[in-house]
């Protein structure tokens, strides 16, 4: 189900936050998500496919969050809400820690 897929993607964020992209283990993602490796492979055939889907998931989570945070606001209130969301997102979201774990990977993607 799509719930299982989202659980795998959320688990990917946690594992990336701990280990970074280079040491990302599909076994650890499956364990974190509470699914078997074959189930993970049904959704994502490779590490590269998982990371591609994770990038899309990450953007969707950010876009949804910022839209919710700024809904119905205008002008400086909207800007303030957007900035607060961005700061909270960076502090709470484990995927953002990748820059601390593997700065060379992040720099290579710029």
N, CA, C and O atoms as a Tinker XYZ file with bonds, in Angstrom:
   440  protein
     1  N      0.842000   -1.196000    0.000000    73     2
     2  CA     0.000000    0.000000    0.000000    64     1     3
     3  C      0.876000    1.244000    0.000000    63     2     4     5
     4  O      2.068000    1.172000    0.299000    81     3
     5  N      0.289000    2.374000   -0.333000    73     3     6
     6  CA     1.071000    3.613000   -0.337000    64     5     7
     7  C      1.494000    3.997000    1.077000    63     6     8     9
     8  O      2.480000    4.714000    1.251000    81     7
     9  N      0.761000    3.529000    2.090000    73     7    10
    10  CA     1.167000    3.777000    3.479000    64     9    11
    11  C      2.495000    3.097000    3.761000    63    10    12    13
    12  O      3.367000    3.673000    4.411000    81    11
    13  N      2.649000    1.884000    3.276000    73    11    14
    14  CA     3.903000    1.152000    3.465000    64    13    15
    15  C      5.046000    1.869000    2.739000    63    14    16    17
    16  O      6.154000    1.976000    3.265000    81    15
    17  N      4.772000    2.352000    1.546000    73    15    18
    18  CA     5.785000    3.080000    0.775000    64    17    19
    19  C      6.229000    4.329000    1.537000    63    18    20    21
    20  O      7.423000    4.616000    1.630000    81    19
    21  N      5.270000    5.061000    2.075000    73    19    22
    22  CA     5.601000    6.277000    2.833000    64    21    23
    23  C      6.383000    5.934000    4.100000    63    22    24    25
    24  O      7.270000    6.681000    4.511000    81    23
    25  N      6.047000    4.801000    4.714000    73    23    26
    26  CA     6.775000    4.363000    5.906000    64    25    27
    27  C      8.234000    4.050000    5.547000    63    26    28    29
    28  O      9.143000    4.368000    6.314000    81    27
    29  N      8.453000    3.437000    4.399000    73    27    30
    30  CA     9.812000    3.145000    3.937000    64    29    31
    31  C     10.569000    4.448000    3.680000    63    30    32    33
    32  O     11.740000    4.567000    4.039000    81    31
    33  N      9.910000    5.412000    3.066000    73    31    34
    34  CA    10.568000    6.691000    2.782000    64    33    35
    35  C     10.869000    7.461000    4.067000    63    34    36    37
    36  O     11.923000    8.087000    4.177000    81    35
    37  N      9.962000    7.422000    5.030000    73    35    38
    38  CA    10.218000    8.070000    6.326000    64    37    39
    39  C     11.379000    7.377000    7.035000    63    38    40    41
    40  O     12.209000    8.038000    7.658000    81    39
    41  N     11.438000    6.061000    6.942000    73    39    42
    42  CA    12.542000    5.308000    7.543000    64    41    43
    43  C     13.858000    5.662000    6.862000    63    42    44    45
    44  O     14.901000    5.717000    7.514000    81    43
    45  N     13.814000    5.901000    5.566000    73    43    46
    46  CA    15.013000    6.300000    4.825000    64    45    47
    47  C     15.578000    7.594000    5.398000    63    46    48    49
    48  O     16.794000    7.730000    5.535000    81    47
    49  N     14.712000    8.543000    5.731000    73    47    50
    50  CA    15.163000    9.801000    6.337000    64    49    51
    51  C     15.893000    9.537000    7.641000    63    50    52    53
    52  O     16.937000   10.134000    7.903000    81    51
    53  N     15.353000    8.647000    8.458000    73    51    54
    54  CA    15.985000    8.334000    9.745000    64    53    55
    55  C     17.348000    7.683000    9.550000    63    54    56    57
    56  O     18.318000    8.052000   10.212000    81    55
    57  N     17.419000    6.719000    8.645000    73    55    58
    58  CA    18.679000    6.011000    8.408000    64    57    59
    59  C     19.709000    6.952000    7.781000    63    58    60    61
    60  O     20.880000    6.922000    8.158000    81    59
    61  N     19.289000    7.778000    6.840000    73    59    62
    62  CA    20.205000    8.762000    6.260000    64    61    63
    63  C     20.719000    9.721000    7.326000    63    62    64    65
    64  O     21.893000   10.092000    7.320000    81    63
    65  N     19.842000   10.120000    8.238000    73    63    66
    66  CA    20.233000   11.026000    9.316000    64    65    67
    67  C     21.272000   10.423000   10.243000    63    66    68    69
    68  O     22.081000   11.147000   10.824000    81    67
    69  N     21.258000    9.113000   10.387000    73    67    70
    70  CA    22.243000    8.427000   11.239000    64    69    71
    71  C     23.530000    8.088000   10.504000    63    70    72    73
    72  O     24.626000    8.265000   11.036000    81    71
    73  N     23.389000    7.595000    9.266000    73    71    74
    74  CA    24.527000    6.993000    8.575000    64    73    75
    75  C     25.027000    7.742000    7.354000    63    74    76    77
    76  O     26.159000    7.530000    6.919000    81    75
    77  N     24.205000    8.611000    6.797000    73    75    78
    78  CA    24.582000    9.278000    5.561000    64    77    79
    79  C     24.243000    8.440000    4.345000    63    78    80    81
    80  O     23.847000    7.280000    4.458000    81    79
    81  N     24.403000    9.042000    3.190000    73    79    82
    82  CA    24.019000    8.399000    1.933000    64    81    83
    83  C     24.976000    7.281000    1.544000    63    82    84    85
    84  O     24.539000    6.234000    1.066000    81    83
    85  N     26.273000    7.486000    1.741000    73    83    86
    86  CA    27.261000    6.493000    1.340000    64    85    87
    87  C     27.068000    5.178000    2.072000    63    86    88    89
    88  O     27.225000    4.108000    1.483000    81    87
    89  N     26.730000    5.249000    3.348000    73    87    90
    90  CA    26.572000    4.042000    4.166000    64    89    91
    91  C     25.113000    3.606000    4.308000    63    90    92    93
    92  O     24.786000    2.796000    5.175000    81    91
    93  N     24.245000    4.141000    3.461000    73    91    94
    94  CA    22.833000    3.764000    3.518000    64    93    95
    95  C     22.690000    2.270000    3.252000    63    94    96    97
    96  O     23.163000    1.765000    2.234000    81    95
    97  N     22.045000    1.579000    4.157000    73    95    98
    98  CA    21.827000    0.139000    4.041000    64    97    99
    99  C     20.338000   -0.128000    3.850000    63    98   100   101
   100  O     19.512000    0.302000    4.656000    81    99
   101  N     20.004000   -0.839000    2.779000    73    99   102
   102  CA    18.603000   -1.168000    2.539000    64   101   103
   103  C     18.059000   -2.078000    3.633000    63   102   104   105
   104  O     16.876000   -2.016000    3.967000    81   103
   105  N     18.918000   -2.919000    4.185000    73   103   106
   106  CA    18.494000   -3.776000    5.303000    64   105   107
   107  C     18.097000   -2.930000    6.501000    63   106   108   109
   108  O     17.095000   -3.207000    7.160000    81   107
   109  N     18.888000   -1.892000    6.784000    73   107   110
   110  CA    18.574000   -1.020000    7.916000    64   109   111
   111  C     17.307000   -0.208000    7.658000    63   110   112   113
   112  O     16.520000    0.024000    8.576000    81   111
   113  N     17.109000    0.223000    6.420000    73   111   114
   114  CA    15.875000    0.943000    6.072000    64   113   115
   115  C     14.672000    0.029000    6.282000    63   114   116   117
   116  O     13.666000    0.444000    6.858000    81   115
   117  N     14.776000   -1.216000    5.815000    73   115   118
   118  CA    13.675000   -2.172000    5.979000    64   117   119
   119  C     13.378000   -2.390000    7.456000    63   118   120   121
   120  O     12.216000   -2.392000    7.864000    81   119
   121  N     14.421000   -2.573000    8.256000    73   119   122
   122  CA    14.250000   -2.772000    9.696000    64   121   123
   123  C     13.581000   -1.558000   10.335000    63   122   124   125
   124  O     12.638000   -1.704000   11.114000    81   123
   125  N     14.066000   -0.362000   10.008000    73   123   126
   126  CA    13.509000    0.881000   10.556000    64   125   127
   127  C     12.036000    1.040000   10.161000    63   126   128   129
   128  O     11.229000    1.533000   10.949000    81   127
   129  N     11.693000    0.622000    8.943000    73   127   130
   130  CA    10.317000    0.754000    8.446000    64   129   131
   131  C      9.403000   -0.360000    8.937000    63   130   132   133
   132  O      8.181000   -0.269000    8.816000    81   131
   133  N     10.001000   -1.413000    9.494000    73   131   134
   134  CA     9.195000   -2.542000    9.955000    64   133   135
   135  C      8.674000   -3.401000    8.815000    63   134   136   137
   136  O      7.587000   -3.973000    8.903000    81   135
   137  N      9.463000   -3.488000    7.735000    73   135   138
   138  CA     9.091000   -4.325000    6.592000    64   137   139
   139  C     10.246000   -5.271000    6.275000    63   138   140   141
   140  O     11.375000   -5.054000    6.714000    81   139
   141  N      9.956000   -6.306000    5.518000    73   139   142
   142  CA    11.005000   -7.233000    5.099000    64   141   143
   143  C     11.779000   -6.631000    3.922000    63   142   144   145
   144  O     11.296000   -5.722000    3.247000    81   143
   145  N     12.986000   -7.153000    3.691000    73   143   146
   146  CA    13.761000   -6.691000    2.524000    64   145   147
   147  C     13.007000   -6.950000    1.220000    63   146   148   149
   148  O     12.976000   -6.073000    0.356000    81   147
   149  N     12.390000   -8.146000    1.048000    73   147   150
   150  CA    11.634000   -8.351000   -0.195000    64   149   151
   151  C     10.524000   -7.311000   -0.393000    63   150   152   153
   152  O     10.262000   -6.887000   -1.519000    81   151
   153  N      9.875000   -6.905000    0.700000    73   151   154
   154  CA     8.841000   -5.868000    0.591000    64   153   155
   155  C      9.464000   -4.559000    0.141000    63   154   156   157
   156  O      8.922000   -3.882000   -0.734000    81   155
   157  N     10.599000   -4.195000    0.730000    73   155   158
   158  CA    11.287000   -2.971000    0.320000    64   157   159
   159  C     11.646000   -3.042000   -1.163000    63   158   160   161
   160  O     11.462000   -2.070000   -1.896000    81   159
   161  N     12.156000   -4.189000   -1.605000    73   159   162
   162  CA    12.545000   -4.344000   -3.010000    64   161   163
   163  C     11.348000   -4.346000   -3.956000    63   162   164   165
   164  O     11.500000   -4.033000   -5.137000    81   163
   165  N     10.174000   -4.690000   -3.468000    73   163   166
   166  CA     8.985000   -4.583000   -4.314000    64   165   167
   167  C      8.693000   -3.121000   -4.645000    63   166   168   169
   168  O      8.213000   -2.804000   -5.733000    81   167
   169  N      8.985000   -2.248000   -3.705000    73   167   170
   170  CA     8.755000   -0.820000   -3.914000    64   169   171
   171  C      9.931000   -0.144000   -4.603000    63   170   172   173
   172  O      9.743000    0.728000   -5.451000    81   171
   173  N     11.151000   -0.548000   -4.236000    73   171   174
   174  CA    12.363000    0.109000   -4.738000    64   173   175
   175  C     13.386000   -0.962000   -5.108000    63   174   176   177
   176  O     13.884000   -1.681000   -4.242000    81   175
   177  N     13.694000   -1.063000   -6.393000    73   175   178
   178  CA    14.554000   -2.139000   -6.886000    64   177   179
   179  C     16.026000   -1.950000   -6.535000    63   178   180   181
   180  O     16.804000   -2.902000   -6.595000    81   179
   181  N     16.416000   -0.724000   -6.169000    73   179   182
   182  CA    17.829000   -0.456000   -5.880000    64   181   183
   183  C     17.949000    0.720000   -4.912000    63   182   184   185
   184  O     16.986000    1.440000   -4.651000    81   183
   185  N     19.145000    0.885000   -4.399000    73   183   186
   186  CA    19.444000    2.019000   -3.521000    64   185   187
   187  C     19.219000    3.330000   -4.284000    63   186   188   189
   188  O     18.682000    4.291000   -3.733000    81   187
   189  N     19.629000    3.361000   -5.539000    73   187   190
   190  CA    19.476000    4.572000   -6.352000    64   189   191
   191  C     18.000000    4.920000   -6.548000    63   190   192   193
   192  O     17.615000    6.087000   -6.477000    81   191
   193  N     17.185000    3.903000   -6.793000    73   191   194
   194  CA    15.746000    4.137000   -6.965000    64   193   195
   195  C     15.125000    4.648000   -5.664000    63   194   196   197
   196  O     14.282000    5.544000   -5.683000    81   195
   197  N     15.545000    4.078000   -4.544000    73   195   198
   198  CA    15.055000    4.530000   -3.240000    64   197   199
   199  C     15.452000    5.980000   -2.997000    63   198   200   201
   200  O     14.629000    6.780000   -2.552000    81   199
   201  N     16.709000    6.326000   -3.286000    73   199   202
   202  CA    17.165000    7.699000   -3.065000    64   201   203
   203  C     16.442000    8.689000   -3.977000    63   202   204   205
   204  O     16.145000    9.809000   -3.559000    81   203
   205  N     16.158000    8.291000   -5.207000    73   203   206
   206  CA    15.393000    9.157000   -6.108000    64   205   207
   207  C     13.995000    9.413000   -5.579000    63   206   208   209
   208  O     13.521000   10.549000   -5.569000    81   207
   209  N     13.338000    8.349000   -5.141000    73   207   210
   210  CA    11.991000    8.486000   -4.569000    64   209   211
   211  C     12.038000    9.285000   -3.274000    63   210   212   213
   212  O     11.121000   10.051000   -2.978000    81   211
   213  N     13.103000    9.105000   -2.506000    73   211   214
   214  CA    13.244000    9.845000   -1.257000    64   213   215
   215  C     13.363000   11.342000   -1.532000    63   214   216   217
   216  O     12.790000   12.150000   -0.801000    81   215
   217  N     14.095000   11.716000   -2.567000    73   215   218
   218  CA    14.201000   13.135000   -2.926000    64   217   219
   219  C     12.834000   13.735000   -3.239000    63   218   220   221
   220  O     12.524000   14.851000   -2.823000    81   219
   221  N     12.020000   12.978000   -3.978000    73   219   222
   222  CA    10.660000   13.438000   -4.286000    64   221   223
   223  C      9.823000   13.546000   -3.013000    63   222   224   225
   224  O      9.090000   14.516000   -2.824000    81   223
   225  N      9.937000   12.546000   -2.147000    73   223   226
   226  CA     9.201000   12.515000   -0.873000    64   225   227
   227  C      9.596000   13.704000    0.001000    63   226   228   229
   228  O      8.745000   14.362000    0.600000    81   227
   229  N     10.897000   13.964000    0.061000    73   227   230
   230  CA    11.418000   15.067000    0.869000    64   229   231
   231  C     10.847000   16.399000    0.384000    63   230   232   233
   232  O     10.419000   17.225000    1.191000    81   231
   233  N     10.840000   16.606000   -0.933000    73   231   234
   234  CA    10.277000   17.846000   -1.489000    64   233   235
   235  C      8.785000   17.953000   -1.192000    63   234   236   237
   236  O      8.289000   19.026000   -0.847000    81   235
   237  N      8.070000   16.832000   -1.329000    73   235   238
   238  CA     6.629000   16.827000   -1.052000    64   237   239
   239  C      6.350000   17.174000    0.412000    63   238   240   241
   240  O      5.444000   17.954000    0.707000    81   239
   241  N      7.129000   16.595000    1.323000    73   239   242
   242  CA     6.943000   16.872000    2.750000    64   241   243
   243  C      7.202000   18.349000    3.051000    63   242   244   245
   244  O      6.458000   18.973000    3.808000    81   243
   245  N      8.248000   18.898000    2.459000    73   243   246
   246  CA     8.569000   20.304000    2.671000    64   245   247
   247  C      7.471000   21.192000    2.091000    63   246   248   249
   248  O      6.989000   22.108000    2.758000    81   247
   249  N      7.080000   20.918000    0.851000    73   247   250
   250  CA     6.050000   21.741000    0.198000    64   249   251
   251  C      4.730000   21.705000    0.960000    63   250   252   253
   252  O      4.083000   22.737000    1.143000    81   251
   253  N      4.334000   20.515000    1.403000    73   251   254
   254  CA     3.091000   20.381000    2.168000    64   253   255
   255  C      3.194000   21.139000    3.485000    63   254   256   257
   256  O      2.264000   21.840000    3.883000    81   255
   257  N      4.320000   20.994000    4.150000    73   255   258
   258  CA     4.517000   21.663000    5.437000    64   257   259
   259  C      4.491000   23.172000    5.330000    63   258   260   261
   260  O      3.849000   23.847000    6.134000    81   259
   261  N      5.189000   23.703000    4.336000    73   259   262
   262  CA     5.231000   25.162000    4.207000    64   261   263
   263  C      3.876000   25.700000    3.759000    63   262   264   265
   264  O      3.480000   26.791000    4.168000    81   263
   265  N      3.164000   24.951000    2.925000    73   263   266
   266  CA     1.817000   25.377000    2.510000    64   265   267
   267  C      0.873000   25.424000    3.702000    63   266   268   269
   268  O      0.087000   26.360000    3.846000    81   267
   269  N      0.954000   24.415000    4.548000    73   267   270
   270  CA     0.114000   24.367000    5.748000    64   269   271
   271  C      0.465000   25.506000    6.699000    63   270   272   273
   272  O     -0.419000   26.156000    7.257000    81   271
   273  N      1.769000   25.743000    6.879000    73   271   274
   274  CA     2.223000   26.776000    7.815000    64   273   275
   275  C      1.818000   28.181000    7.381000    63   274   276   277
   276  O      1.619000   29.061000    8.219000    81   275
   277  N      1.696000   28.391000    6.079000    73   275   278
   278  CA     1.411000   29.742000    5.584000    64   277   279
   279  C     -0.021000   29.918000    5.074000    63   278   280   281
   280  O     -0.376000   30.991000    4.588000    81   279
   281  N     -0.831000   28.888000    5.181000    73   279   282
   282  CA    -2.207000   28.944000    4.667000    64   281   283
   283  C     -2.985000   30.094000    5.299000    63   282   284   285
   284  O     -3.001000   30.257000    6.519000    81   283
   285  N     -3.620000   30.875000    4.458000    73   283   286
   286  CA    -4.480000   31.956000    4.925000    64   285   287
   287  C     -3.742000   33.196000    5.394000    63   286   288   289
   288  O     -4.373000   34.163000    5.820000    81   287
   289  N     -2.430000   33.188000    5.325000    73   287   290
   290  CA    -1.650000   34.346000    5.776000    64   289   291
   291  C     -1.225000   35.182000    4.577000    63   290   292   293
   292  O     -1.179000   34.701000    3.445000    81   291
   293  N     -0.914000   36.451000    4.853000    73   291   294
   294  CA    -0.487000   37.366000    3.797000    64   293   295
   295  C      0.677000   38.199000    4.296000    63   294   296   297
   296  O      0.897000   38.344000    5.498000    81   295
   297  N      1.406000   38.736000    3.353000    73   295   298
   298  CA     2.456000   39.697000    3.654000    64   297   299
   299  C      3.494000   39.195000    4.637000    63   298   300   301
   300  O      3.995000   38.075000    4.529000    81   299
   301  N      3.809000   40.064000    5.611000    73   299   302
   302  CA     4.873000   39.724000    6.563000    64   301   303
   303  C      4.497000   38.550000    7.456000    63   302   304   305
   304  O      5.373000   37.801000    7.888000    81   303
   305  N      3.205000   38.377000    7.741000    73   303   306
   306  CA     2.787000   37.211000    8.538000    64   305   307
   307  C      3.108000   35.919000    7.797000    63   306   308   309
   308  O      3.558000   34.943000    8.398000    81   307
   309  N      2.875000   35.919000    6.494000    73   307   310
   310  CA     3.165000   34.735000    5.680000    64   309   311
   311  C      4.669000   34.484000    5.642000    63   310   312   313
   312  O      5.114000   33.343000    5.769000    81   311
   313  N      5.448000   35.541000    5.468000    73   311   314
   314  CA     6.904000   35.415000    5.449000    64   313   315
   315  C      7.419000   34.902000    6.787000    63   314   316   317
   316  O      8.254000   33.999000    6.825000    81   315
   317  N      6.929000   35.471000    7.882000    73   315   318
   318  CA     7.337000   35.017000    9.218000    64   317   319
   319  C      7.005000   33.544000    9.427000    63   318   320   321
   320  O      7.830000   32.787000    9.939000    81   319
   321  N      5.812000   33.140000    9.035000    73   319   322
   322  CA     5.400000   31.743000    9.197000    64   321   323
   323  C      6.275000   30.821000    8.351000    63   322   324   325
   324  O      6.648000   29.735000    8.793000    81   323
   325  N      6.599000   31.254000    7.140000    73   323   326
   326  CA     7.456000   30.446000    6.261000    64   325   327
   327  C      8.847000   30.294000    6.863000    63   326   328   329
   328  O      9.405000   29.197000    6.864000    81   327
   329  N      9.403000   31.371000    7.366000    73   327   330
   330  CA    10.741000   31.310000    7.965000    64   329   331
   331  C     10.754000   30.449000    9.221000    63   330   332   333
   332  O     11.690000   29.679000    9.436000    81   331
   333  N      9.723000   30.572000   10.052000    73   331   334
   334  CA     9.626000   29.716000   11.249000    64   333   335
   335  C      9.554000   28.249000   10.851000    63   334   336   337
   336  O     10.208000   27.399000   11.458000    81   335
   337  N      8.747000   27.953000    9.818000    73   335   338
   338  CA     8.637000   26.571000    9.354000    64   337   339
   339  C      9.996000   26.052000    8.888000    63   338   340   341
   340  O     10.388000   24.939000    9.239000    81   339
   341  N     10.708000   26.844000    8.106000    73   339   342
   342  CA    12.006000   26.408000    7.581000    64   341   343
   343  C     12.975000   26.106000    8.715000    63   342   344   345
   344  O     13.663000   25.086000    8.681000    81   343
   345  N     13.040000   26.969000    9.714000    73   343   346
   346  CA    13.938000   26.748000   10.852000    64   345   347
   347  C     13.537000   25.486000   11.611000    63   346   348   349
   348  O     14.393000   24.660000   11.930000    81   347
   349  N     12.250000   25.329000   11.903000    73   347   350
   350  CA    11.779000   24.137000   12.621000    64   349   351
   351  C     12.025000   22.872000   11.807000    63   350   352   353
   352  O     12.400000   21.838000   12.360000    81   351
   353  N     11.819000   22.951000   10.512000    73   351   354
   354  CA    12.033000   21.805000    9.626000    64   353   355
   355  C     13.493000   21.370000    9.682000    63   354   356   357
   356  O     13.792000   20.182000    9.802000    81   355
   357  N     14.391000   22.335000    9.594000    73   355   358
   358  CA    15.815000   22.012000    9.625000    64   357   359
   359  C     16.236000   21.436000   10.970000    63   358   360   361
   360  O     17.094000   20.554000   11.019000    81   359
   361  N     15.657000   21.912000   12.050000    73   359   362
   362  CA    16.024000   21.420000   13.377000    64   361   363
   363  C     15.460000   20.043000   13.665000    63   362   364   365
   364  O     16.077000   19.263000   14.390000    81   363
   365  N     14.299000   19.729000   13.110000    73   363   366
   366  CA    13.637000   18.475000   13.469000    64   365   367
   367  C     13.797000   17.370000   12.442000    63   366   368   369
   368  O     13.604000   16.199000   12.769000    81   367
   369  N     14.140000   17.706000   11.224000    73   367   370
   370  CA    14.148000   16.719000   10.158000    64   369   371
   371  C     15.502000   16.041000   10.054000    63   370   372   373
   372  O     16.509000   16.699000    9.792000    81   371
   373  N     15.534000   14.744000   10.256000    73   371   374
   374  CA    16.789000   13.996000   10.289000    64   373   375
   375  C     17.542000   14.022000    8.966000    63   374   376   377
   376  O     18.771000   13.959000    8.962000    81   375
   377  N     16.841000   14.112000    7.853000    73   375   378
   378  CA    17.514000   14.140000    6.560000    64   377   379
   379  C     18.425000   15.342000    6.395000    63   378   380   381
   380  O     19.396000   15.283000    5.641000    81   379
   381  N     18.128000   16.429000    7.088000    73   379   382
   382  CA    18.950000   17.629000    7.003000    64   381   383
   383  C     20.323000   17.383000    7.626000    63   382   384   385
   384  O     21.283000   18.073000    7.283000    81   383
   385  N     20.430000   16.423000    8.527000    73   383   386
   386  CA    21.708000   16.130000    9.179000    64   385   387
   387  C     22.759000   15.592000    8.216000    63   386   388   389
   388  O     23.934000   15.506000    8.574000    81   387
   389  N     22.361000   15.233000    7.016000    73   387   390
   390  CA    23.314000   14.683000    6.053000    64   389   391
   391  C     24.468000   15.650000    5.826000    63   390   392   393
   392  O     25.606000   15.219000    5.639000    81   391
   393  N     24.193000   16.935000    5.840000    73   391   394
   394  CA    25.268000   17.904000    5.632000    64   393   395
   395  C     26.328000   17.802000    6.724000    63   394   396   397
   396  O     27.502000   18.075000    6.473000    81   395
   397  N     25.926000   17.412000    7.936000    73   395   398
   398  CA    26.887000   17.227000    9.019000    64   397   399
   399  C     27.633000   15.904000    8.892000    63   398   400   401
   400  O     28.809000   15.814000    9.245000    81   399
   401  N     26.950000   14.878000    8.386000    73   399   402
   402  CA    27.537000   13.544000    8.295000    64   401   403
   403  C     28.416000   13.406000    7.057000    63   402   404   405
   404  O     29.527000   12.883000    7.134000    81   403
   405  N     27.915000   13.877000    5.915000    73   403   406
   406  CA    28.618000   13.729000    4.642000    64   405   407
   407  C     28.603000   15.036000    3.852000    63   406   408   409
   408  O     27.916000   15.130000    2.835000    81   407
   409  N     29.343000   16.040000    4.301000    73   407   410
   410  CA    29.317000   17.312000    3.575000    64   409   411
   411  C     29.779000   17.173000    2.126000    63   410   412   413
   412  O     29.324000   17.917000    1.257000    81   411
   413  N     30.682000   16.222000    1.859000    73   411   414
   414  CA    31.182000   16.049000    0.489000    64   413   415
   415  C     30.081000   15.597000   -0.467000    63   414   416   417
   416  O     30.092000   15.965000   -1.642000    81   415
   417  N     29.131000   14.804000    0.025000    73   415   418
   418  CA    28.010000   14.357000   -0.811000    64   417   419
   419  C     27.113000   15.542000   -1.140000    63   418   420   421
   420  O     26.684000   15.703000   -2.282000    81   419
   421  N     26.833000   16.365000   -0.144000    73   419   422
   422  CA    25.977000   17.537000   -0.353000    64   421   423
   423  C     26.655000   18.519000   -1.302000    63   422   424   425
   424  O     26.013000   19.048000   -2.209000    81   423
   425  N     27.943000   18.764000   -1.100000    73   423   426
   426  CA    28.681000   19.705000   -1.953000    64   425   427
   427  C     28.702000   19.216000   -3.400000    63   426   428   429
   428  O     28.559000   20.012000   -4.328000    81   427
   429  N     28.878000   17.914000   -3.591000    73   427   430
   430  CA    28.911000   17.348000   -4.947000    64   429   431
   431  C     27.578000   17.525000   -5.668000    63   430   432   433
   432  O     27.539000   17.563000   -6.898000    81   431
   433  N     26.485000   17.634000   -4.913000    73   431   434
   434  CA    25.166000   17.779000   -5.521000    64   433   435
   435  C     24.808000   19.230000   -5.828000    63   434   436   437
   436  O     23.789000   19.495000   -6.465000    81   435
   437  N     25.633000   20.166000   -5.382000    73   435   438
   438  CA    25.354000   21.589000   -5.634000    64   437   439
   439  C     25.731000   21.984000   -7.048000    63   438   440
   440  O     25.564000   23.142000   -7.430000    81   439
